[in-house]
Amino acid sequence: MTAGRPGMPPTARSRRQSGPHTEIAPLAGYRVAVASDRRKHGLADLLTQLGARTIGVQASRSVPQVDESRLREATEEVLAGPCDELVVSSAFGLRAWFTAAGRWGLADALLARFREARLLTRDARAADSLREIGLTTIWSTAGATTEDLFRYLIAQPVEGRRIVVQADMVTLRESCRALRALGAEVVEVPTYQSCPPTYADHLRRLSDQIVEREIDAVALLGEPASEYLMAQASSEGKLNEMLNALSGDVICACLGAGTAEPFVAHGVHPLVGAAPYLEELAAGLVEALARTATRLTVGTYEMELRGLAVVLDGRLIPVQAGPLAVLRALAREPGRVVSYVEIRRSIPSLSDVDDHVIEMAVARLRHCLDGANVVQTIVRRGYRLAM
């Protein structure tokens, strides 16, 4: 079920460097921010392999430290019923759990409950932590990830089964939600705490990038990432501006329905992967970003406008934001002459500039396109695409 990952795309820098038969990666020319509980998330690696320019944002932190009250409440819930499956996501988390259960006098009862269960562990270290407390028949996956354990369970008939999950990161909530949707009863045992990011500047910069349309998409992994981003934008008085951007120009992609909930509550309907896996989210972004591209025939050229690049006759050409914005303004009505006034009106960043600045943007655009006869000057009237 695990999707294969394509090789790294060519890093074409100009038309001269990208031959006519070079295959263009599906996300080449797009900028995607990945907001999670890490500085660098695996999703960013996957999107980079698909050609995207990624920006990693630590929007929250998952601290390996138990909240005693939450942990005891979850432990008592585990003991209140049978345990058909036990998912162990970390050796540290399991040991912390049993240490706390020992203080409460519940360790023996917990161990007895797990003797009845099928034991699924993330890796060899997690399996060893179960052996330390006397359990022996333990299953794991070759990938050594908790996500692989959930893939396995989700592919099985789980309706009516009671599954206990020792969770060490916030994104596992989405996998638990997927199991519940299939009819399983899932008890989450958190052995971590979710906290705000160390540096609020990262969230502030991300909200600014969304408002200014400096990125094409933002991928959010876990409910805290969504909540902290919205709280940061709200504290700066930019929440409505950010929500407006995410409702149109910037794609909001979420790992699952839980991550999407804070946005849905404010009228934004994010892209959600078909399943709570990184590959599914990446596939959804490929499809969604492809729909944002503008494709048209300009003279003898086949042209596609992407987030920060132009594909001209099958060649990927990076273009600066200003010149590309002018090209987009002309592409809205191919063949019609667009005046300087109309260009200024349609591009907020150029609203206060004089005609010379627009002329320079067109000159830079022509330079980027190696002199291709794409934009025509209509003296004293403006510009149009060559049709």
C-alpha positions, 0 to 999 in steps of 0.5 A, a space after each residue: 500500500 505504500 506509494 513509491 517515491 519518484 526520484 529527484 527532479 532535474 533542477 532546471 534553472 532556465 530554458 537553455 538548461 532544460 532540453 525539450 524532452 526533459 520531464 518536468 516534475 509535477 510540483 516544479 515551480 510551486 512553493 509549499 510550506 509544511 507546518 508541523 511539530 518539527 523543523 524538518 518533516 518527512 512530508 517536505 522531503 517527499 514534496 521536494 522529490 516531486 519538485 516543489 520548493 518547500 519551507 519547513 515551519 515548526 508550528 508546534 512542539 511534541 515534548 516527550 513528557 507525560 501529563 499525569 492527569 491525562 495519562 491516568 485518565 487514559 489508563 483507567 479507560 484502557 482498564 475499563 474494557 478488553 484490549 484487542 490490539 496494542 500499538 506501541 509507538 516508542 520505547 520511551 513512552 511505554 516505559 514512562 507509562 508503566 512507571 506512572 502506572 506503577 506509582 498508581 498501583 495499576 501496572 499489574 492490571 495493565 500488564 494482564 490486559 495486554 497479555 490478551 492483546 495482539 502487540 504491534 510495535 513501531 521498531 525493535 526498541 519498542 519491542 524490547 520495551 515490551 519484553 522488559 515487562 514480560 511480553 513475548 509475542 510481538 509484531 512490527 513492520 519492516 518500515 519501522 514506523 507507527 504509520 505502517 502499523 496504522 496502514 496495516 490495521 486500517 487495511 484489516 476488518 477492525 469494526 468492533 475491535 478495541 485498540 489501545 494506542 500509545 501515542 508519542 506525536 500529535 499526528 497519530 490522532 488522525 490515524 486514530 480517527 481513521 480507525 474509529 471511522 471504520 468502527 473500531 473503539 480506539 483509546 489514545 494514551 498520550 505520552 507526550 505534550 503538545 506545546 507552542 513553537 519555541 519561536 513565534 516568529 516562524 508562525 508570524 512569517 508563515 501567516 505573512 507569506 499566506 497573506 502576501 500570497 508568497 506561497 502556493 500551498 501550506 500543508 498542516 500536520 496535526 491540530 496544534 499546527 492549525 490552532 497555533 497558526 490561527 492564534 498567531 494570525 489573530 493576535 496580529 489582526 490578520 486572521 481574516 486576511 489569512 482566511 481569505 487567502 486560504 479560501 482562494 489563492 493559497 491551497 490549505 492542505 491538512 493531514 486529516 479532518 481533525 487538522 482541518 476542523 479549526 479552518 472549517 469552523 471559520 468557513 475554509 474548506 481545506 484539502 484533506 488526504 484520502 487517508 492520513 498518510 503523507 503520500 496521500 496528502 502529497 498526491 492531493 497537493 499534486 492534483 490541486 496545484 495542477 488545477 491552479 496552473 494556467 495553460 494556453 497557446 501563445 503564438 507558436 508556443 504552448 505555455 503553462 503558468 505555475 506558482 513561480 515558473 513558466 513552462 514554455 514548450 515543455 521547458 521549465 523557466 523560473 520567473 521572478 514574482 513581479 514579471 510573472 504577475 504581469 504575465 498572469 494579468 495578460 493571460 487572463 484575457 489572451 490577445 486583448 491589449 491590457 493598459 498600464 492602468 489595468 495592470 496596476 489595478 490587478 496587481 496590488 504590489 504594482 498599484 503605486 508604481 509608474 509606467 517605467 516599473 511595469 516596462 522594466 518588469 516586462 523587459 525582465 520577463 522577456 529576458 527570462 523567456 530568452 526573447 520568446 515572442 510572447 508579450 507584444 508592446 502596443 505603443 501608448 496602449 499597453 501589452 498583450 499576449 501574442 495570439 
